[in-house]
């Protein structure tokens, strides 16, 4: 399956950006240029069933991970948000996928179907998302609404079914490449307790962005990128 892709920059170092459930590649509109300005080439993909990428009959973690593009020599870095974090972790089980990972408040356990579908019970209007998420840039609200319309409840329900019973704690702890797990400060998927458990792995670091909700790159862009930049500099 060929995934729709948006790219920024022309640098030698390559970073892959993987969005979360009900989002799309356009949501990385600030992250991609941040890397491009620092000499990277950034590539953001639409996962299967999202954005402009094809739909699938079923959605499992393996299917989503197998759909990700590979580059010669491996990605220098892969960043995944929420669902994308789980997909990145699974893809990294293949030798040579990526030299390092950043998992932004990743989905570690199964998706509660009612939680995933709840977004479709809310108004699919940018003004609603701006009011509900005052820390977001208005462009993020427009992108999120477009992404939900592209995705639809059928894809979300299919992914929830495909993820039943998932538990990635040991898989993330055992990652063989340097990995930064970034937790949210407000209603995180990765709590400090879970983050500490994941960071017991030899290659895993954990940090929290205190004032952010689950969408850290939307809520607290500068602190989020600062944490990534500092971590990369220390490697």
MARMI-150379 format. One line per 2 residues: number of its first residue (from 0); their letters; for each residue z, x, y of N, C-alpha, C. Coordinates in steps of 0.001 Angstrom, whole numbers, plus 500000, padded with zeros to 6 digits. Example, Ala and Ser with C-alpha at 12.3 -4.5 7.8 and 13.67 -1.06 7.14 Angstrom:
0> as> 507800/513190/494310/507800/512300/495500/507800/513200/496700 | 507080/512850/497750/507140/513670/498940/507870/512900/500030;
END
This chain:
0> xx> 500000/500844/498805/500000/500000/500000/500000/500878/501243 | 499043/500656/502133/498969/501426/503371/499738/500701/504468;
2> xx> 500688/501407/505070/501548/500805/506080/500989/501028/507483 | 501128/500024/508332/500758/500165/509740/501667/501198/510391;
4> xx> 501081/502049/511239/501807/503184/511800/501509/503333/513287 | 502529/503704/514042/502387/504104/515441/502920/505524/515573;
6> xx> 502229/506360/516340/502617/507768/516443/502750/508188/517901 | 503601/509194/518104/503799/509810/519414/503833/511322/519229;
8> xx> 503224/512049/520153/503344/513497/520156/502336/514196/519263 | 502298/515534/519410/501368/516362/518637/502042/517643/518167;
10> xx> 503363/517625/518041/504080/518826/517644/503983/519107/516157 | 504399/520315/515787/504336/520723/514382/505388/520021/513536;
12> xx> 506561/519787/514108/507618/519124/513335/507345/517625/513264 | 507572/517061/512081/507199/515674/511807/508441/514841/511491;
14> xx> 508596/513717/512207/509712/512805/511947/509154/511424/511616 | 509706/510809/510575/509327/509464/510155/510420/508494/510573;
16> xx> 510045/507384/511202/510985/506382/511704/510798/505093/510915 | 511900/504583/510333/511839/503437/509421/512775/502356/509943;
18> xx> 512221/501218/510312/512981/500151/510963/513835/499366/509974 | 514624/498442/510512/515499/497603/509707/514880/496260/509363;
20> xx> 515674/495426/508711/515219/494113/508262/514863/493227/509461 | 513684/492601/509406/513270/491714/510484/512891/492423/511762;
22> xx> 512595/493703/511681/512163/494468/512855/510761/495011/512591 | 510311/495916/513447/509003/496537/513226/508962/497904/513890;
24> xx> 507837/498571/513734/507693/499936/514226/507804/500033/515742 | 507469/498959/516453/507514/499012/517916/508937/499161/518440;
26> xx> 509920/498849/517611/511311/498986/518022/511750/500417/518271 | 510919/501374/517856/511236/502794/518082/510583/503306/519370;
28> xx> 510268/502416/520293/509475/502776/521471/510138/503810/522361 | 511446/503959/522277/512118/505026/523026/512386/506247/522159;
30> xx> 512664/506025/520883/512993/507141/519984/511777/508030/519751 | 510608/507419/519495/509404/508210/519260/509070/509142/520413;
32> xx> 509001/508650/521655/508724/509533/522783/509806/510595/522998 | 511068/510276/522680/512142/511269/522800/511811/512485/521950;
34> xx> 511374/512262/520733/511003/513383/519865/509737/514068/520359 | 508755/513283/520815/507503/513869/521296/507751/514816/522466;
36> xx> 508662/514440/523356/508976/515279/524509/509642/516588/524105 | 510144/516652/522887/510833/517846/522399/510023/518597/521352;
38> xx> 508728/518332/521336/507841/519123/520498/507625/518615/519091 | 507995/517370/518831/507789/516777/517521/506579/515840/517553;
40> xx> 506103/515487/516356/505246/514316/516191/506062/513258/515474 | 506159/512078/516063/506941/510981/515485/505994/509906/514969;
42> xx> 506276/509419/513766/505476/508357/513153/506414/507219/512770 | 506170/506030/513295/506950/504844/512940/506081/503918/512100;
44> xx> 506638/503419/511005/505881/502547/510100/506442/501132/510123 | 505573/500174/509817/506009/498815/509496/506218/498742/507986;
46> xx> 507411/498423/507551/507670/498274/506126/506866/497102/505555 | 506646/497076/504244/505953/495936/503641/506588/494606/504050;
48> xx> 505733/493644/504392/506220/492335/504807/506624/492250/506257 | 506522/493352/506984/506936/493406/508383/505764/493828/509265;
50> xx> 505834/493424/510534/504838/493869/511497/503426/493608/511025 | 502594/494655/511106/501188/494543/510716/500921/495036/509301;
52> xx> 501960/495356/508549/501781/495815/507167/501601/494632/506220 | 500984/494869/505054/500752/493771/504104/502048/493179/503566;
54> xx> 501971/491921/503159/503075/491273/502463/503066/491709/500997 | 504162/491436/500301/504263/491735/498878/504764/490495/498148;
56> xx> 504492/490429/496854/504994/489305/496057/506494/489429/495869 | 506955/490645/495619/508381/490923/495471/508741/492104/496359;
58> xx> 510027/492238/496643/510508/493336/497483/511738/493958/496828 | 511576/495154/496311/512707/495901/495779/512854/497182/496580;
60> xx> 513999/497824/496438/514216/499080/497147/513194/500122/496711 | 512897/500172/495423/511909/501135/494936/510527/500854/495523;
62> xx> 510146/499580/495606/508833/499252/496169/508742/499700/497622 | 509777/499433/498403/509758/499817/499812/509730/501335/499961;
64> xx> 510532/502035/499151/510569/503497/499233/509240/504107/498804 | 508652/503568/497746/507380/504101/497255/506245/503883/498247;
66> xx> 506383/502891/499119/505329/502597/500097/505320/503576/501264 | 506404/504319/501463/506475/505226/502607/505449/506342/502475;
68> xx> 504869/506763/503587/503906/507869/503535/504602/509204/503298 | 503904/510092/502628/504348/511470/502448/503434/512378/503264;
70> xx> 503955/513518/503680/503141/514523/504356/503277/515832/503601 | 502262/516675/503700/502306/517974/503034/503505/518769/503525;
72> xx> 504275/519272/502591/505469/520024/502948/506675/519158/503217 | 506502/517839/503212/507617/516920/503436/507876/516689/504915;
74> xx> 508468/515552/505221/508889/515269/506591/509998/516233/506984 | 509955/516720/508211/511068/517545/508690/512323/516701/508852;
76> xx> 512134/515427/509171/513257/514513/509367/512772/513091/509122 | 513603/512280/508494/513344/510840/508386/514562/510106/508923;
78> xx> 514327/509109/509767/515396/508302/510350/515191/506863/509912 | 516219/506254/509342/516129/504870/508916/517278/504051/509457;
80> xx> 516961/502875/510000/517986/501970/510520/518233/500848/509532 | 519492/500604/509176/519885/499456/508367/519131/499450/507040;
82> xx> 518277/498460/506810/517428/498449/505621/516636/499746/505519 | 516119/500216/506645/515360/501463/506652/516182/502658/506216;
84> xx> 517494/502618/506471/518358/503690/505997/518451/503710/504489 | 518562/502523/503891/518581/502430/502429/517264/502917/501843;
86> xx> 516156/502534/502477/514837/502944/501998/514683/504460/502096 | 515124/505044/503208/515038/506493/503376/515868/507220/502329;
88> xx> 517073/506717/502059/517928/507357/501060/517285/507318/499681 | 516689/506182/499325/516026/506081/498023/514802/507005/497962;
90> xx> 514016/507049/499035/512834/507917/499057/513215/509382/498934 | 514378/509743/499489/514817/511137/499461/515205/511603/498070;
92> xx> 515290/510681/497125/515546/511081/495740/514355/511832/495159 | 513189/511685/495779/511995/512412/495357/511987/513762/496061;
94> xx> 511937/514833/495291/511921/516173/495877/510749/516310/496841 | 511050/516851/498015/509998/517116/498975/509685/515981/499920;
96> xx> 510427/514862/499829/510148/513765/500761/510505/514158/502183 | 511714/514672/502389/512161/515025/503739/513169/516156/503655;
98> xx> 513181/516982/504702/514131/518092/504764/515496/517649/505263 | 515564/516512/505947/516825/516014/506492/516682/514525/506763;
100> xx> 517831/513835/506803/517848/512393/507027/518860/512037/508103 | 518555/511001/508869/519537/510316/509707/519529/508858/509277;
102> xx> 520686/508356/508859/520820/506977/508408/521640/506221/509448 | 520976/505358/510198/521602/504612/511290/522214/503326/510750;
104> xx> 523542/503289/510683/524286/502151/510139/523539/501555/508936 | 523357/502366/507889/522481/501953/506792/523054/500819/505955;
106> xx> 522152/500101/505335/522506/499065/504373/522891/499759/503073 | 524166/499693/502721/524660/500386/501529/524776/499434/500348;
108> xx> 525085/498180/500641/525267/497192/499581/524186/496118/499688 | 524263/495113/498844/523246/494069/498831/523264/493256/500128;
110> xx> 522150/492586/500392/522004/491755/501584/522498/490350/501281 | 523366/489837/502121/523759/488434/501988/522640/487577/502568;
112> xx> 522029/486785/501709/520861/486011/502099/521122/485170/503353 | 522299/484523/503400/522571/483638/504529/522702/484409/505836;
114> xx> 523171/485653/505749/523275/486480/506951/521885/486903/507417 | 521052/487330/506481/519703/487739/506838/518881/486617/507439;
116> xx> 519048/485412/506889/518257/484273/507357/518819/483635/508620 | 520060/483987/508983/520704/483346/510133/519931/483577/511426;
118> xx> 519224/484714/511528/518470/484987/512759/517390/483939/513010 | 516910/483313/511943/515855/482317/512115/516408/480952/512518;
120> xx> 517737/480829/512515/518372/479614/513020/518616/479695/514522 | 518424/480882/515091/518618/481090/516523/517283/480929/517246;
122> xx> 517322/480689/518551/516064/480549/519298/515231/481834/519230 | 513977/481719/518840/513085/482878/518809/512456/483055/520186;
124> xx> 513325/483344/521148/512919/483519/522536/513539/484800/523076 | 512770/485640/523771/513327/486877/524311/514539/486646/525201;
126> xx> 514526/485568/525989/515632/485309/526909/516950/485134/526156 | 516880/484514/524981/518090/484346/524181/518626/485699/523742;
128> xx> 517755/486577/523270/518200/487876/522770/518672/488784/523906 | 518101/488640/525082/518593/489394/526240/520018/488969/526565;
130> xx> 520267/487657/526566/521607/487156/526878/522607/487518/525787 | 522168/487475/524533/523070/487756/523414/523343/489243/523245;
132> xx> 522451/490080/523777/522578/491537/523623/522411/492201/524984 | 523418/492105/525849/523260/492593/527223/523005/494092/527323;
134> xx> 523323/494846/526271/523075/496288/526314/521618/496635/526020 | 520852/495676/525525/519459/495948/525170/518573/496021/526405;
136> xx> 517551/496831/526332/516467/496774/527308/515681/495486/527046 | 515203/494795/528092/514429/493566/527859/513252/493750/526907;
138> xx> 512660/494934/526914/511539/495177/525995/511988/495062/524541 | 513212/495493/524249/513719/495376/522883/513819/493921/522452;
140> xx> 514217/493058/523363/514329/491636/523032/512964/491042/522705 | 511955/491388/523487/510603/490892/523219/510093/491415/521876;
142> xx> 510341/492692/521596/509886/493281/520332/510575/492618/519153 | 511871/492377/519276/512611/491765/518171/512086/490366/517861;
144> xx> 511817/489583/518878/511292/488229/518657/509926/488292/517977 | 509063/489180/518465/507747/489332/517832/507897/489750/516373;
146> xx> 508824/490667/516112/509017/491169/514746/509510/490073/513811 | 510425/489245/514283/510920/488146/513452/509805/487161/513133;
148> xx> 508967/486879/514109/507848/485964/513871/506851/486559/512878 | 506611/487858/512968/505690/488514/512042/506244/488519/510621;
150> xx> 507532/488762/510525/508190/488904/509225/508362/487553/508538 | 509030/486655/509214/509264/485322/508672/510397/485286/507660;
152> xx> 510979/484121/507459/512118/483998/506543/511758/484292/505093 | 510505/484128/504716/510124/484374/503328/510324/485839/502951;
154> xx> 509948/486747/503856/510136/488173/503580/511608/488519/503498 | 512402/488001/504425/513840/488282/504411/514474/487778/503123;
156> xx> 514126/486564/502719/514666/486017/501475/514222/486846/500278 | 512971/487305/500289/512474/488124/499190/513184/489453/499086;
158> xx> 513481/490064/500229/514203/491337/500212/515638/491124/499751 | 516264/490045/500190/517624/489744/499729/517654/489594/498211;
160> xx> 516663/488929/497655/516582/488783/496200/516373/490134/495527 | 515478/490932/496084/515182/492235/495498/516313/493229/495586;
162> xx> 517265/492986/496486/518370/493923/496689/519659/493472/496006 | 519616/492387/495263/520832/491883/494626/521451/492953/493728;
164> xx> 522757/493165/493923/523486/494116/493094/523395/495561/493537 | 522682/495850/494634/522543/497237/495073/523871/497809/495560;
166> xx> 524107/499051/495222/525275/499802/495682/524821/501255/495796 | 524667/501733/497035/524087/503052/497271/525121/504107/497619;
168> xx> 526399/503813/497414/527441/504768/497803/527215/506113/497129 | 527114/506125/495823/526968/507387/495105/525612/508023/495398;
170> xx> 524594/507194/495570/523260/507722/495863/523239/508463/497196 | 523894/507914/498205/523943/508585/499504/524851/509804/499444;
172> xx> 525997/509672/498791/526909/510822/498673/526250/511999/497975 | 525314/511714/497085/524701/512756/496264/523398/513289/496842;
174> xx> 523037/512876/498045/521782/513339/498626/521737/514862/498681 | 520573/515401/498344/520433/516853/498239/520010/517499/499546;
176> xx> 519705/516694/500566/519274/517243/501854/520317/516913/502914 | 520401/517723/503977/521348/517419/505051/521128/516011/505597;
178> xx> 522217/515261/505704/522132/513847/506079/523214/513507/507087 | 522825/512852/508171/523777/512343/509152/523808/510828/509046;
180> xx> 524970/510278/508742/525175/508831/508743/525827/508467/510072 | 525202/507560/510816/525712/507144/512124/526181/505700/512015;
182> xx> 527469/505484/512205/528029/504142/512132/528168/503517/513506 | 528129/502203/513542/528350/501466/514785/529846/501303/515028;
184> xx> 530199/501113/516297/531601/500912/516623/532028/499461/516548 | 531062/498534/516635/531353/497099/516672/530706/496436/515460;
186> xx> 531509/495852/514592/531035/495161/513391/530011/495996/512625 | 530378/497209/512231/529419/498084/511551/529198/497696/510098;
188> xx> 528034/498066/509571/527850/498039/508126/528601/499196/507486 | 528563/500354/508156/529286/501528/507661/530561/501682/508483;
190> xx> 531650/501213/507927/532950/501339/508577/533418/502787/508521 | 534427/503166/509316/534957/504523/509195/535411/504853/507778;
192> xx> 535966/503870/507080/536409/504118/505704/535222/504407/504790 | 534176/503588/504899/532985/503820/504087/532296/505112/504506;
194> xx> 532255/505368/505812/531655/506607/506286/532356/507829/505734 | 533692/507775/505674/534436/508883/505093/534123/509068/503626;
196> xx> 533941/507964/502929/533591/508030/501510/532216/508666/501323 | 531263/508273/502157/529923/508854/502064/529941/510335/502420;
198> xx> 530736/510687/503431/530787/512069/503898/531523/512995/502945 | 532077/512437/501871/532643/513294/500826/531548/514049/500091;
200> xx> 530308/513600/500249/529184/514325/499666/528976/515651/500376 | 528532/516636/499644/528424/518000/500167/527457/518111/501337;
202> xx> 526451/517252/501392/525416/517375/502419/525451/516268/503464 | 526505/515465/503458/526546/514274/504312/527586/514425/505417;
204> xx> 527163/514185/506652/528063/514115/507801/528115/512669/508286 | 529231/512317/508923/529391/510954/509440/529917/510992/510858;
206> xx> 529339/510154/511708/529837/509983/513067/529700/508520/513461 | 530407/508136/514509/530380/506758/515000/530011/506754/516481;
208> xx> 529199/505797/516884/528914/505567/518306/529802/504405/518738 | 530900/504664/519458/531984/503684/519614/531589/502341/520220;
210> xx> 530748/502333/521243/530484/501090/521976/529256/500338/521480 | 528749/500728/520325/527513/500132/519843/527756/499113/518748;
212> xx> 526887/498106/518719/526820/497217/517566/525835/497821/516564 | 525428/497036/515583/524611/497524/514474/523304/498172/514927;
214> xx> 522694/497669/515989/521425/498223/516487/521716/499347/517474 | 522124/500477/516955/522634/501556/517801/521550/502086/518733;
216> xx> 520326/502256/518235/519269/502829/519078/518854/501874/520186 | 519213/500599/520079/518965/499650/521167/520163/499577/522112;
218> xx> 521366/499536/521545/522585/499363/522344/522945/500603/523149 | 522940/501750/522471/523461/502995/523051/522461/504115/522797;
220> xx> 521297/503987/523409/520213/504927/523124/520609/506372/523410 | 521129/506641/524598/521442/508024/524972/522511/508640/524066;
222> xx> 523646/507973/523823/524622/508557/522897/524063/508743/521486 | 523239/507803/521040/522655/507908/519700/521755/509133/519599;
224> xx> 520851/509286/520550/519952/510434/520502/520703/511732/520760 | 521754/511654/521582/522572/512841/521793/523236/513308/520514;
226> xx> 523730/512363/519718/524362/512712/518442/523353/513328/517487 | 522142/512773/517458/521105/513332/516589/520708/514724/517059;
228> xx> 520492/514872/518369/520102/516169/518900/521138/517245/518629 | 522402/516908/518825/523474/517878/518569/523525/518256/517093;
230> xx> 523374/517268/516231/523404/517533/514792/522232/518422/514378 | 521044/518145/514916/519888/518977/514590/520077/520401/515098;
232> xx> 520652/520548/516285/520877/521887/516844/521862/522689/516009 | 522799/522006/515365/523832/522690/514580/523364/523061/513184;
234> x> 522221/522549/512772/521742/522817/511418/521194/524231/511297;
END
